[in-house]
Amino acid sequence: MDRVSKLVSDRAVVIFSVSSCCMCHTVKRLFCDLGVNPAIHELDHDPRGKDIERILAKMIGRNPPAPVVFIGGRLVGPTDQVMSLHLGGKLVPLLKEAGAIWL
């Protein structure tokens, strides 16, 4: 848990992903299209990825958990939560509040 806490505190937006996951790609693409430069942690490339994946699965109550997004150090959630915020017009204000985008 300490490792996850440390990683999510490093940047305004942190995405835990799996490189071969199409939903992970979609979420990463969304943030890049919005002008965000997120920290992306590919769990399948991290030697501790399985441990992090177990922690994230407990946090969101779903396995496999990826993608999992944190904004401003707070858990936003997986794809459905991110897309719900985006479609509801709440994602961009959240990103501005966290200092991830300025416009």
C-alpha positions in Angstrom: 0.0 0.0 0.0 2.9 2.4 0.8 4.3 1.9 -2.7 0.9 2.8 -4.3 0.6 5.8 -2.1 4.1 7.0 -3.0 3.4 6.5 -6.7 0.1 8.4 -6.7 1.6 11.3 -4.9 4.3 11.9 -7.5 2.1 13.4 -10.2 -1.3 15.1 -10.7 -2.6 12.2 -12.7 -1.4 8.6 -12.3 -2.7 5.7 -14.4 -2.0 2.0 -13.5 -2.3 0.1 -16.8 -1.5 -3.1 -18.5 0.2 -2.6 -21.9 -2.0 -5.1 -23.8 -5.4 -3.9 -22.4 -7.6 -2.1 -24.9 -9.5 -0.2 -22.1 -6.2 0.9 -20.6 -5.2 2.3 -24.0 -8.5 4.1 -24.3 -8.1 5.8 -20.9 -4.5 6.8 -21.6 -5.5 8.2 -25.0 -8.4 10.2 -23.4 -6.0 11.9 -20.9 -3.4 12.6 -23.6 -6.1 14.1 -25.8 -7.2 16.3 -23.0 -3.6 17.6 -22.7 -2.7 15.7 -19.6 0.8 14.2 -19.1 0.0 11.4 -16.7 2.4 9.1 -15.0 1.7 5.7 -16.4 2.7 2.6 -14.6 2.5 -0.5 -16.8 1.9 -3.3 -14.3 3.0 -6.0 -16.7 6.4 -4.3 -17.0 6.9 -3.7 -13.3 8.7 -6.4 -11.3 6.3 -5.6 -8.4 3.3 -5.3 -10.8 1.4 -8.3 -9.4 1.7 -6.9 -5.9 0.4 -3.5 -7.0 -2.4 -5.2 -9.0 -3.6 -7.0 -5.9 -3.6 -3.8 -3.9 -5.5 -2.0 -6.6 -8.0 -4.8 -6.9 -8.8 -4.5 -3.2 -9.2 -0.8 -3.5 -11.7 -0.9 -6.3 -13.2 -4.3 -5.6 -12.6 -5.7 -9.0 -10.1 -8.0 -10.5 -8.3 -7.4 -12.9 -8.3 -3.8 -11.8 -6.5 -2.1 -14.7 -6.9 0.6 -15.7 -7.0 2.5 -12.4 -6.8 6.3 -12.3 -5.8 8.6 -9.5 -6.2 12.4 -9.9 -4.7 14.7 -7.3 -3.7 11.7 -5.2 -7.3 10.5 -5.0 -8.7 7.3 -6.4 -11.0 8.1 -9.3 -11.4 4.5 -10.4 -11.4 2.3 -13.4 -12.7 3.0 -17.0 -16.4 3.3 -16.2 -15.8 5.9 -13.5 -13.5 7.9 -15.6 -15.8 7.9 -18.6 -18.8 8.7 -16.4 -16.9 11.8 -15.1 -15.9 12.8 -18.7 -19.4 12.4 -20.2 -20.9 14.3 -17.2 -18.5 17.2 -17.8 -16.8 16.7 -14.4 -13.4 15.3 -15.5 -11.9 18.5 -16.9 -12.7 20.6 -13.8 -11.2 17.8 -11.7 -8.1 17.9 -13.8 -7.9 21.7 -13.5 -8.3 21.5 -9.7 -5.5 19.0 -9.5 -3.2 21.1 -11.7 -3.0 18.6 -14.5 -4.3 21.1 -17.1 -4.5 24.8 -17.2 -6.9 25.7 -20.0 
